[in-house]
């Protein structure tokens, strides 16, 4: 131990984790990769235990499962005679504790979202006001710390009495004190911007091809962004949709269970749904984030059939995508594309798509995807208010 300029230094000792906490950290990662499949996650945890001796006789995997139940992270359901599932203790519980289906609870879903936020964006401090700042000042609702002269129409609640009295003393002297309009100083304020965001996630089959799991990082980004907006920027809105052969919205609570399907990539359907969602939002500022790794390869025709072409870039499908980008531009909705692919012809398509929308594109791998989306979200929030 030593001291320097009044500071005392000592050796840092990491806090001792309990057996439950050690396993719980691994379990959270496994349950995310298995899309909420508890049995598969526990199977993986048992394999890891065999290889790395994570437990001992005093605390086993079965003890861990019982603690998960006791803490409200998982629940066990039992099938009754009519084929319906009931929670533990309800009709259908045979009392043996066996044969039931175990699933994670809403509490566990929140824990997973918070963990994704911490992993991707770091330990963010929650803003007290819960909103973004803009660069525009004037009659607003958030103090900036700057002062200016009083103007007709300024609210009395914005007058800084301390600074105004100081001006009065300087201008008129202490002996003959008076306060007039020219002495008044107002603390400047800034408007709080609000943003409506739609996050599009590609769930076509290529998101798990080529030996690379691309859906799990995309899923983590969505969970982190959802947790960020709901906790730090509650006046903003976030809608999430997935697109394969078609597009459909999903609630935030379903994100841990998101899986890739045997789908082609109907980018047009995703953009149509995203714009429909944003048309109903009252916020002035709107944007679309799209995470994809493949080319558009599918359209739904008016008769309900699908037009599909996975070979190269189909001119008919591509032109429909460009038209959607132009429509979004007319509605003042920028599209930011995060392309998880490096194929030159796909990059060229995204460049033309971005030019049609006047949006932005990032050609990236999976590493750093979350940080880029977070930074772009923050930057767009600051500059979009007009």
N, C-alpha and C positions, 0 to 999 in steps of 0.2 A: 504494500500500500504506500502511496506517496501523495504529496500535495503539490499543487502548482497554481498560483494566483487564486488561492481560496477554494479550489476544487479538490475533491478527494476522489481518488481512483482506487478501485478494487477489482479483483477478478470476477467476471460475470459468470453466474451459475444459472443455467437454464432451469426453469421450473420442472419438477419431476411429474411426468404424466402418469395418470392412473392406467391400469391395463385396459379399461374401457375406452379411455380417450385415445390411446394408441391405435386400437382396432377401429374406432369410430372414424378416425381420419381416413384410413384405408377404405373402409366401407363406403364412405361418401363418394369416393372416386369410382369405386366399382359399381355402385348403384346407378351412377350417371352413365357409365359405359354400357351397362346392360339395359338401359332405357327403363329403369324402374323394376326390373325383374329380380325380386328378392331372392328366389331360390338360386338363380344363376350367380348372383353376386356372392351369396354365402358359399356356393361351391368353389368359386374362385378364391374366396378368403380361406377356405380350408386347405386348398392347394398351396397357397402362399404360406400358411401356417406350417405345413409339412416341410416346405423348403427352407424357411427362414426362422422356424421355431418362435412364432409370435406369441404363443401362449405357453402355459405350464399347467401342472396338476391343480394349482390353486385357482386358476381362472382359465376356463376353456371357451371354445367357440359357442358351446351351448349356454354357458353362463352369459356370454355377450348377447346372445339372442334374447335371453330372458330380461336382461337389462334394457335392451331396445324396447321391449314390450312395456316394461315398467315405466320407462321415461316417455312413453307415448309416441315413439318414432315409427313403430310398426303396429299393425293390428292383424288378428287372425280371424278369418271368416270360415264358416262351416256350411256345407250344403245340406239343406233340409230335404225331406222326402219329396217335395215338389220340384226339386231342382233349383230352388232359390238359395241365395247366399245370405247368411245372417252373421252379424258380428259375434265375437266370442261372448259366451254367456247367454246368447239369444237362442231361440228354437233352432235345433239342428246341432247344437254342441253336445257331443256324445260324452263329454267329460274326460276323454282320454288325452286331449290336447294333440291328437294326431289326425292326419288326413285333411286338415284345414288349409285353406289358401292364405298365405301371408302377403300382405301388401304394405307399402309405406303410407304414412298418414300425411295430412295437410301440414302438420308441424315439420315433418321430415322434408317435404317439398320446399318449405321456406328456408330450412337450413341449407339445402342444396343450392338454392338461388343465391343466398348470402355468401356461400363458399365460392361460387362462381364469380361473384362481384369482387371478393377479396383476392382471388387468384388473378383475375384479369386486370382490374383497375387499381388494386392495392387497397390499403386501409383508408378509404375516403372518409373525411369528416363530414358529418351531415350538416347541411346548411340550415341555420335557424329559420330563415325565411322560406327556404325550399323552392327557390326560383333562380333563373339565370338573370344576369345583368346584361344590359345593352349599352352601346356607346352613346345613345341619345340621352341628353339631359333636358330638364325642363320641369313641368308640373307632373311629377311622378309619384311613386309610392315607396321608394327606397332611398335612404340618405346616402350621399356619396362622400361626405366629409368636406366638401368644398363649399365656399360661401360666395354670394354675389349680392348686388344691391337690390333693394325691394322694388318690385314692379307691381303696377296696378293689377289686381286680380290674384295675387299671391295669397294663400291662406294664412291666417294668423298663426295657425299651429306650426308653420314652417319658419317663423321668425325666430332667430337666435337672439334671445334677450341679453345673453352675456356679451356677445360681439356688438350688439346694438348699443348697450350702455357704455361699452368701451369707446365706441365712436363718439357718443354724445359727450363724454368727458374730454376727449381730445378736441372736438370741434367747438365746444362751448365753455370748457373749463369746469372745475369742480365747484368753485364758489358760486357761479350763476348757472346752475344745472338746468338744462332743458333737453327735451327729446323731440325731434321732428322727423318727418318722413325721410329726409336725406340721411338720417343717421341709421335707419333701419337696415339690417342685414338678414338675408334669407339663407338658410342652409339648403343647398341645391339637392335635388332628388333626381333619380333616374327611373324610367319605366321598367317594369319587369316584363320580359317577353315570355310568351307561351308557345310551345311547339307541339304539333301533332305529328307523330312519326308512325309509319308502317314499316315493319321489318319483314322482308320476304326471304324465306329459306327454301332453297332447292332441296327436295327430297327424292330426286331421281336416282336410279340405281347406280349411276356413276359416282355418287357420293361415298360409296364404300368399295369401289373397284380399285384395281391396280395396287392392292396391298396397303392402302392408306385409308384410315378412318377419318373422313372429313366431316361427318355429321355430328360427332361428339363435340369438336371445337365450335362448330356453328351453333349447336344447342347451348353450350356454355355461354357463348356471347349473348344469345337471346336471353338467357336467364339472368345474366349480369346486367344487361341493359334494362330489363324489366325491373330488377331490384333497385337499380340506380334511380330510375324515373319515379317509381312508386314511393321511395323513401326520401330522396333528395329533391326531386322536382315534382311534387304531387299535382301541380296545376297542368303539367304536360300530360299528353296522352300517348300511349303506345299500343298499337295493334299488331298482332303477329299473324302471318299467314304462311302456309306452306304450298308449294306448287310442284306437281308432277305431271300426269296427264291432264289434270284439272288443278284448280286452286281452291282452298277453303281456309277459313280462319280457325285458329286454335286459341283456347284460353291460356293464360299464363300458367295456370296450375297443371296443364298437360305437357309442359315443356320437358320435364324429366323423362317422359315416356315416348318422346318423339323418335320415330324410326324411319329408315329409308324403305321405300317400296319398290316394286318392279315397274317403275314408271319411266316414261320419256320426260322431256322438259318442255312444258307448255308455259313459256315465259309470258306470252300475251295474256293468258288467263290470269296469271299472277298480277300483272300490271293493271288489268281491268278491275280486278277486285280491290287492289290497293287504292286506286283512284276513286272507286265507289265509296270506300270507307272514308277517305279524306274529304269527299264532297259533303259529308254529313257533319264534319267538324267545324266548330265555330272559330277556332283559332285562325289567325291570319297566316301564321307561319306553318307550313306543311312540308314534309319531305318523305322520300322513300329510300330505304336502305335495302339493297338486294345482295344476298350472298349466294353465289352460284359457282359451279366448277365446270359447267358444260355448255355446249351450244344449244340454242333453241331447236327442238326437233319434233314438235308436236303442236297441232292446232285442233280445236274442236269446231267442227263444221256446223252450219245452221241446222242440218238434219239430225244432229246428235252424234254422228260418226266422227272418228278421229282421222286427221290427216297426219301421217308420221313419215319422217325421213331422217334416219340417223347417219346417213352418208354425207359427209361434208356439210356445207352450209346451204340449205335450201333457199332459193331466192324468194319464193312465195312466203315462207315463214319469216325470213329475215325482214322483208319489207313490212310485214305486219308489225314486227317489233319496232321498227323505225317509226311507223305511224303512231304507235302507242307513246313513244318517247316525245314525239311532237305534240300530241294531245296533252301530255303532262306539262310540257313547257307552256302551252297556252293557258293552262290552269295555274301557272306559277308554282308548280310542284317539281323541285329538283330531284333527280334520281342519282344516288351514289351507288355505284356497283363495286362490290368487292369480289374480284374474279380470282378464284383459287385454281388457276391454270396458267400455263406459260406457252401454250401453243400459239405460234405467230398468227395463224389465220383467225383464231378466236379472239386474240388481242386486237386484231384489226377490226373485227366486227364490233367489239365493245367500244373502240375509239369512235367509230361511225355512230353507234347508238348514243354515246355520250355527247357527241357533237350535235345530234338532232335534238337532244334534251337541254343542252347547255348545262349539263350536270358535271359529275366527276366520276373518275374510275380509278381503282387501285388494283394493280396486278400483284398479287401477293400469295405467299404460301400460307400455311396455317399459323406459323409463328408470328406473333405480333398482331394478329387479326383483331383481337379485342381492343388493344390499345389504339389502333387506327380508327376503329369505329367510335370509340369513346371520344377521341380528340376531334373527329369530324362532327360528331353530334354537338359537342361544346362550341366549336367554331361556327357551325351553322346557326346555333341558337343565338349567338352574339350578333351575327351580321344580317339575319333575315328580316328583322323588324324594320319597317320603312315608314 
